[in-house]
Amino acid sequence: MAYGGFKDFLIEIFAWWRGNTWGTRLWTRLHGVYVGTDEAGNRYFRSKKPNGPHGMERRMVVYAGGYAEATTIPPGWYGWMHYRTNTPPTPGDYTPREWEKPHMRNHTGSALAYHPDGSLLGKGERPRVTGDYDAWSPE
Protein backbone atom coordinates (compact mmCIF):
# COMPACT_ATOMS: atom_id res chain seq x y z
CA MET A 1 0.00 0.00 0.00
CA ALA A 2 1.39 3.40 -0.97
CA TYR A 3 2.11 5.98 1.71
CA GLY A 4 -0.76 8.22 0.51
CA GLY A 5 -3.11 5.23 0.59
CA PHE A 6 -2.09 4.24 4.12
CA LYS A 7 -2.39 7.84 5.28
CA ASP A 8 -5.90 8.07 3.78
CA PHE A 9 -6.77 4.77 5.46
CA LEU A 10 -5.70 6.09 8.88
CA ILE A 11 -7.58 9.35 8.33
CA GLU A 12 -10.71 7.38 7.45
CA ILE A 13 -10.43 5.40 10.69
CA PHE A 14 -9.67 8.24 13.10
CA ALA A 15 -10.75 11.58 11.57
CA TRP A 16 -14.53 11.28 11.67
CA TRP A 17 -15.04 15.04 11.07
CA ARG A 18 -13.50 14.82 7.59
CA GLY A 19 -16.23 12.68 6.08
CA ASN A 20 -16.92 9.00 5.60
CA THR A 21 -15.13 6.89 8.22
CA TRP A 22 -14.40 3.20 8.23
CA GLY A 23 -17.05 2.69 10.89
CA THR A 24 -19.65 4.52 8.79
CA ARG A 25 -18.75 2.45 5.76
CA LEU A 26 -19.05 -0.81 7.75
CA TRP A 27 -22.32 0.16 9.51
CA THR A 28 -23.89 1.26 6.22
CA ARG A 29 -22.87 -2.00 4.54
CA LEU A 30 -24.24 -4.20 7.35
CA HIS A 31 -27.32 -2.28 8.49
CA GLY A 32 -28.17 0.25 5.78
CA VAL A 33 -30.45 0.24 2.76
CA TYR A 34 -29.56 2.55 -0.14
CA VAL A 35 -32.28 5.15 -0.73
CA GLY A 36 -30.89 7.53 -3.35
CA THR A 37 -28.34 10.09 -4.50
CA ASP A 38 -28.72 13.85 -4.82
CA GLU A 39 -27.34 16.15 -7.52
CA ALA A 40 -24.20 16.84 -5.46
CA GLY A 41 -23.36 13.10 -5.32
CA ASN A 42 -24.27 12.61 -1.65
CA ARG A 43 -25.68 9.10 -1.06
CA TYR A 44 -28.54 8.49 1.37
CA PHE A 45 -29.31 5.38 3.41
CA ARG A 46 -31.86 4.23 5.95
CA SER A 47 -31.54 1.47 8.53
CA LYS A 48 -33.05 -1.96 7.88
CA LYS A 49 -34.67 -1.96 11.33
CA PRO A 50 -36.39 0.89 13.19
CA ASN A 51 -33.63 1.44 15.75
CA GLY A 52 -33.40 5.22 15.52
CA PRO A 53 -34.94 8.02 17.54
CA HIS A 54 -38.41 7.21 18.89
CA GLY A 55 -38.33 3.78 17.27
CA MET A 56 -38.00 5.16 13.73
CA GLU A 57 -35.50 4.18 11.07
CA ARG A 58 -32.09 5.83 11.16
CA ARG A 59 -31.32 8.04 8.18
CA MET A 60 -27.74 8.60 7.07
CA VAL A 61 -25.86 10.49 4.40
CA VAL A 62 -22.44 9.64 2.96
CA TYR A 63 -21.08 12.94 1.70
CA ALA A 64 -19.44 13.26 -1.69
CA GLY A 65 -16.20 15.15 -2.06
CA GLY A 66 -14.33 14.21 1.09
CA TYR A 67 -15.59 16.46 3.87
CA ALA A 68 -18.77 16.05 5.89
CA GLU A 69 -20.53 19.32 5.12
CA ALA A 70 -24.20 19.38 6.11
CA THR A 71 -24.91 22.45 4.00
CA THR A 72 -24.39 20.38 0.84
CA ILE A 73 -27.70 18.58 1.48
CA PRO A 74 -30.34 20.09 -0.85
CA PRO A 75 -33.80 21.08 0.49
CA GLY A 76 -35.70 17.97 -0.64
CA TRP A 77 -33.23 15.58 0.98
CA TYR A 78 -32.97 17.82 4.05
CA GLY A 79 -36.68 17.26 4.67
CA TRP A 80 -36.28 13.50 4.38
CA MET A 81 -33.17 13.43 6.61
CA HIS A 82 -35.00 15.33 9.37
CA TYR A 83 -38.15 13.16 9.28
CA ARG A 84 -40.33 15.92 7.81
CA THR A 85 -41.40 13.49 5.12
CA ASN A 86 -41.22 9.72 4.82
CA THR A 87 -40.88 9.75 1.04
CA PRO A 88 -37.38 10.38 -0.29
CA PRO A 89 -37.29 12.94 -3.09
CA THR A 90 -36.87 11.87 -6.69
CA PRO A 91 -34.93 13.88 -9.29
CA GLY A 92 -36.99 16.90 -10.25
CA ASP A 93 -39.36 16.28 -7.32
CA TYR A 94 -38.54 19.51 -5.50
CA THR A 95 -39.85 22.69 -7.13
CA PRO A 96 -38.45 25.85 -5.57
CA ARG A 97 -40.63 28.91 -5.12
CA GLU A 98 -39.92 31.87 -7.42
CA TRP A 99 -38.32 33.82 -4.55
CA GLU A 100 -35.91 31.02 -3.57
CA LYS A 101 -32.29 31.21 -4.62
CA PRO A 102 -30.47 28.08 -5.82
CA HIS A 103 -29.05 25.94 -3.02
CA MET A 104 -25.50 26.88 -2.08
CA ARG A 105 -23.21 25.32 0.48
CA ASN A 106 -21.89 27.26 3.47
CA HIS A 107 -18.70 29.11 2.53
CA THR A 108 -17.64 30.07 6.06
CA GLY A 109 -13.87 29.82 6.40
CA SER A 110 -13.25 29.89 2.65
CA ALA A 111 -12.33 32.64 0.19
CA LEU A 112 -16.02 32.86 -0.78
CA ALA A 113 -17.19 33.67 2.76
CA TYR A 114 -19.30 36.78 3.34
CA HIS A 115 -17.39 39.70 4.84
CA PRO A 116 -19.59 42.73 5.63
CA ASP A 117 -18.28 46.27 5.40
CA GLY A 118 -16.13 47.04 8.41
CA SER A 119 -15.02 43.46 9.09
CA LEU A 120 -11.29 42.81 9.19
CA LEU A 121 -11.41 40.88 5.92
CA GLY A 122 -14.08 43.03 4.27
CA LYS A 123 -13.74 46.20 2.29
CA GLY A 124 -14.80 49.66 3.34
CA GLU A 125 -15.70 50.92 6.75
CA ARG A 126 -18.46 49.94 9.12
CA PRO A 127 -21.46 52.24 8.72
CA ARG A 128 -21.82 54.90 11.37
CA VAL A 129 -24.19 54.06 14.19
CA THR A 130 -27.45 55.97 14.08
CA GLY A 131 -30.51 56.25 16.24
CA ASP A 132 -30.62 55.99 20.00
CA TYR A 133 -27.51 53.85 20.41
CA ASP A 134 -24.90 55.16 22.84
CA ALA A 135 -21.58 53.36 22.75
CA TRP A 136 -20.26 52.20 26.10
CA SER A 137 -17.04 53.77 27.27
CA PRO A 138 -15.09 52.94 30.42
CA GLU A 139 -14.98 55.68 33.02
C-alpha positions in Angstrom: 0.0 0.0 0.0 1.4 3.4 -1.0 2.1 6.0 1.7 -0.8 8.2 0.5 -3.1 5.2 0.6 -2.1 4.2 4.1 -2.4 7.8 5.3 -5.9 8.1 3.8 -6.8 4.8 5.5 -5.7 6.1 8.9 -7.6 9.4 8.3 -10.7 7.4 7.5 -10.4 5.4 10.7 -9.7 8.2 13.1 -10.8 11.6 11.6 -14.5 11.3 11.7 -15.0 15.0 11.1 -13.5 14.8 7.6 -16.2 12.7 6.1 -16.9 9.0 5.6 -15.1 6.9 8.2 -14.4 3.2 8.2 -17.1 2.7 10.9 -19.7 4.5 8.8 -18.7 2.4 5.8 -19.1 -0.8 7.7 -22.3 0.2 9.5 -23.9 1.3 6.2 -22.9 -2.0 4.5 -24.2 -4.2 7.3 -27.3 -2.3 8.5 -28.2 0.3 5.8 -30.5 0.2 2.8 -29.6 2.5 -0.1 -32.3 5.2 -0.7 -30.9 7.5 -3.4 -28.3 10.1 -4.5 -28.7 13.8 -4.8 -27.3 16.1 -7.5 -24.2 16.8 -5.5 -23.4 13.1 -5.3 -24.3 12.6 -1.6 -25.7 9.1 -1.1 -28.5 8.5 1.4 -29.3 5.4 3.4 -31.9 4.2 6.0 -31.5 1.5 8.5 -33.1 -2.0 7.9 -34.7 -2.0 11.3 -36.4 0.9 13.2 -33.6 1.4 15.8 -33.4 5.2 15.5 -34.9 8.0 17.5 -38.4 7.2 18.9 -38.3 3.8 17.3 -38.0 5.2 13.7 -35.5 4.2 11.1 -32.1 5.8 11.2 -31.3 8.0 8.2 -27.7 8.6 7.1 -25.9 10.5 4.4 -22.4 9.6 3.0 -21.1 12.9 1.7 -19.4 13.3 -1.7 -16.2 15.2 -2.1 -14.3 14.2 1.1 -15.6 16.5 3.9 -18.8 16.1 5.9 -20.5 19.3 5.1 -24.2 19.4 6.1 -24.9 22.5 4.0 -24.4 20.4 0.8 -27.7 18.6 1.5 -30.3 20.1 -0.8 -33.8 21.1 0.5 -35.7 18.0 -0.6 -33.2 15.6 1.0 -33.0 17.8 4.1 -36.7 17.3 4.7 -36.3 13.5 4.4 -33.2 13.4 6.6 -35.0 15.3 9.4 -38.1 13.2 9.3 -40.3 15.9 7.8 -41.4 13.5 5.1 -41.2 9.7 4.8 -40.9 9.7 1.0 -37.4 10.4 -0.3 -37.3 12.9 -3.1 -36.9 11.9 -6.7 -34.9 13.9 -9.3 -37.0 16.9 -10.3 -39.4 16.3 -7.3 -38.5 19.5 -5.5 -39.9 22.7 -7.1 -38.5 25.8 -5.6 -40.6 28.9 -5.1 -39.9 31.9 -7.4 -38.3 33.8 -4.5 -35.9 31.0 -3.6 -32.3 31.2 -4.6 -30.5 28.1 -5.8 -29.0 25.9 -3.0 -25.5 26.9 -2.1 -23.2 25.3 0.5 -21.9 27.3 3.5 -18.7 29.1 2.5 -17.6 30.1 6.1 -13.9 29.8 6.4 -13.3 29.9 2.6 -12.3 32.6 0.2 -16.0 32.9 -0.8 -17.2 33.7 2.8 -19.3 36.8 3.3 -17.4 39.7 4.8 -19.6 42.7 5.6 -18.3 46.3 5.4 -16.1 47.0 8.4 -15.0 43.5 9.1 -11.3 42.8 9.2 -11.4 40.9 5.9 -14.1 43.0 4.3 -13.7 46.2 2.3 -14.8 49.7 3.3 -15.7 50.9 6.8 -18.5 49.9 9.1 -21.5 52.2 8.7 -21.8 54.9 11.4 -24.2 54.1 14.2 -27.5 56.0 14.1 -30.5 56.2 16.2 -30.6 56.0 20.0 -27.5 53.9 20.4 -24.9 55.2 22.8 -21.6 53.4 22.7 -20.3 52.2 26.1 -17.0 53.8 27.3 -15.1 52.9 30.4 -15.0 55.7 33.0 
